[in-house]
């Protein structure tokens, strides 16, 4: 019997030591995880905040494809024409003044246009694209594409614009007459 009691005490001490070592290990792992989380949230805050800002979805407004409208006699009332535009995402531009200087050398870009653009920049969010120039000529558009590697944050875009034969729009009466003829 004495032998059994001694082995029981030894086993109890062994289990107690193992439980103590496991508890210390659990506590060390828990402290390591908590300290890593604090390090990431406090020390690396700026890095991950900027990475999350750059990880947003970019929304580009795409105009719908519209067909050619003709009257009863086959005359075109409305058609589509290509439009060359220059878009800019402000957060992707490291130095706006330098970019505007380079653009003034490539396209027609005066001081009034520059002031209007800077006012737009203040009103918009940094990740929203802004149209810098709405109606570029083909030579300006090709020149921009040639020097695109030197300028960050701009994107030349080929868009579609609506072109009406009679002014910029039709009157309501003319539109009704056209709709009657089409139906």
C-alpha positions as CSV (number, residue, x, y, z in Angstrom):
1,X,0.0,0.0,0.0
2,X,2.8,2.4,0.7
3,X,4.1,1.9,-2.7
4,X,0.8,2.8,-4.3
5,X,0.4,6.0,-2.3
6,X,3.9,7.1,-3.4
7,X,3.2,6.5,-7.1
8,X,-0.1,8.3,-6.7
9,X,1.8,11.3,-5.2
10,X,4.4,11.1,-8.0
11,X,1.7,11.0,-10.7
12,X,-0.1,13.9,-9.1
13,X,3.1,16.0,-9.0
14,X,3.8,15.0,-12.6
15,X,0.3,16.0,-13.7
16,X,0.6,19.3,-11.8
17,X,3.9,20.1,-13.4
18,X,2.5,19.3,-16.9
19,X,-0.6,21.4,-16.2
20,X,1.7,24.3,-15.1
21,X,3.9,24.0,-18.2
22,X,0.8,23.9,-20.4
23,X,-0.7,26.9,-18.7
24,X,2.5,28.9,-19.0
25,X,2.7,27.9,-22.7
26,X,-1.0,29.0,-23.3
27,X,-0.3,32.3,-21.5
28,X,2.8,32.9,-23.6
29,X,1.0,32.2,-26.9
30,X,-1.9,34.4,-25.8
31,X,0.5,37.3,-24.9
32,X,2.4,36.8,-28.2
33,X,-0.9,37.0,-30.2
34,X,-2.1,40.1,-28.2
35,X,1.3,41.9,-28.6
36,X,1.3,41.1,-32.4
37,X,-2.2,42.6,-32.7
38,X,-1.2,45.7,-30.8
39,X,1.9,46.1,-32.9
40,X,-0.1,45.8,-36.1
41,X,-2.8,48.2,-35.0
42,X,-0.6,50.8,-33.3
43,X,2.8,50.8,-34.8
44,X,1.9,49.8,-38.4
45,X,-1.3,51.9,-38.4
46,X,-0.2,54.3,-41.1
47,X,1.1,51.6,-43.5
48,X,-2.1,49.6,-43.4
49,X,-4.4,52.6,-43.6
50,X,-2.7,53.8,-46.8
51,X,-2.8,50.2,-48.2
52,X,-6.5,50.0,-47.5
53,X,-7.2,53.4,-49.1
54,X,-5.5,52.2,-52.3
55,X,-7.5,49.0,-52.2
56,X,-10.8,50.7,-53.0
57,X,-12.9,49.9,-56.0
58,X,-12.3,52.4,-58.8
59,X,-15.6,53.5,-60.4
60,X,-15.4,54.8,-63.9
61,X,-18.6,56.2,-65.4
62,X,-19.1,54.6,-68.8
63,X,-21.6,56.3,-71.1
64,X,-24.2,54.0,-72.6
65,X,-24.0,53.0,-76.3
66,X,-26.6,55.0,-78.1
67,X,-27.7,54.4,-81.6
68,X,-28.2,56.8,-84.6
69,X,-31.6,58.4,-84.8
70,X,-32.9,59.1,-88.3
71,X,-36.1,60.8,-89.4
72,X,-38.6,59.3,-91.9
73,X,-36.6,60.4,-94.9
74,X,-33.3,58.9,-93.6
75,X,-31.7,62.2,-92.4
76,X,-29.6,61.8,-89.3
77,X,-31.1,63.7,-86.3
78,X,-28.6,62.4,-83.7
79,X,-25.4,60.4,-84.1
80,X,-22.4,59.6,-82.0
81,X,-18.9,61.0,-82.3
82,X,-15.6,60.2,-80.6
83,X,-14.4,62.5,-77.8
84,X,-10.9,62.4,-76.4
85,X,-10.7,63.2,-72.7
86,X,-8.0,63.4,-70.1
87,X,-8.9,62.0,-66.6
88,X,-6.9,62.4,-63.4
89,X,-7.1,60.5,-60.0
90,X,-5.8,63.1,-57.5
91,X,-4.5,60.5,-54.9
92,X,-2.3,58.9,-57.6
93,X,-0.6,62.2,-58.5
94,X,2.6,62.9,-56.3
95,X,3.0,66.5,-57.3
96,X,0.0,68.3,-58.8
97,X,1.9,71.5,-59.7
98,X,4.5,69.6,-61.6
99,X,1.8,67.6,-63.5
100,X,-0.1,70.8,-64.4
101,X,3.2,72.3,-65.7
102,X,3.9,69.3,-67.9
103,X,0.3,69.3,-69.2
104,X,0.5,73.0,-70.1
105,X,3.4,72.1,-72.4
106,X,1.5,69.2,-74.1
107,X,-2.1,70.5,-74.4
108,X,-3.9,73.8,-74.4
109,X,-4.1,74.4,-70.6
110,X,-4.2,78.1,-69.4
111,X,-4.3,79.6,-65.9
112,X,-8.1,79.9,-65.8
113,X,-8.4,76.2,-66.6
114,X,-5.9,75.5,-63.9
115,X,-7.8,77.5,-61.3
116,X,-11.1,75.8,-62.2
117,X,-9.4,72.4,-61.9
118,X,-7.9,73.3,-58.4
119,X,-11.4,74.3,-57.2
120,X,-12.8,70.9,-58.4
121,X,-10.0,69.1,-56.6
122,X,-11.0,70.8,-53.3
123,X,-14.6,69.7,-53.7
124,X,-14.0,66.1,-54.6
125,X,-12.7,63.1,-52.8
126,X,-9.1,62.1,-53.6
127,X,-10.0,58.8,-55.2
128,X,-12.7,60.2,-57.5
129,X,-11.5,60.8,-61.1
130,X,-11.7,64.3,-62.4
131,X,-11.9,65.3,-66.1
132,X,-9.0,67.6,-66.8
133,X,-9.7,68.2,-70.5
134,X,-13.0,67.3,-72.1
135,X,-12.4,67.8,-75.9
136,X,-8.8,67.1,-76.9
137,X,-7.7,67.1,-80.5
138,X,-6.1,63.9,-82.0
139,X,-2.7,65.5,-82.0
140,X,-3.0,66.5,-78.3
141,X,-4.3,63.0,-77.4
142,X,-1.5,61.2,-79.2
143,X,1.1,63.6,-77.6
144,X,-0.3,62.8,-74.2
145,X,-0.1,59.0,-74.9
146,X,3.5,59.5,-76.0
147,X,4.5,61.2,-72.7
148,X,2.2,59.2,-70.4
149,X,5.0,57.3,-68.8
150,X,6.4,60.6,-67.4
151,X,3.1,61.6,-65.7
152,X,1.5,59.6,-62.9
153,X,-2.2,59.7,-62.1
154,X,-3.6,60.7,-65.5
155,X,-5.5,58.5,-67.9
156,X,-6.4,59.4,-71.5
157,X,-9.9,58.2,-72.3
158,X,-11.7,57.8,-75.6
159,X,-15.4,58.5,-75.0
160,X,-18.6,58.8,-77.0
161,X,-20.5,62.1,-77.3
162,X,-23.9,62.7,-78.7
163,X,-24.1,65.0,-81.8
164,X,-27.4,66.5,-82.8
165,X,-28.1,67.9,-86.3
166,X,-30.4,70.7,-85.0
167,X,-28.6,72.6,-82.3
168,X,-27.9,70.9,-79.0
169,X,-31.4,69.4,-78.5
170,X,-34.8,69.1,-80.2
171,X,-37.9,70.9,-79.0
172,X,-40.7,68.9,-77.5
173,X,-42.9,69.4,-80.5
174,X,-40.2,68.2,-82.9
175,X,-39.5,65.2,-80.7
176,X,-43.3,64.3,-80.6
177,X,-43.5,64.6,-84.4
178,X,-40.5,62.3,-84.8
179,X,-41.9,59.8,-82.4
180,X,-45.2,59.8,-84.3
181,X,-43.4,59.1,-87.6
182,X,-41.4,56.3,-86.0
183,X,-44.4,54.5,-84.6
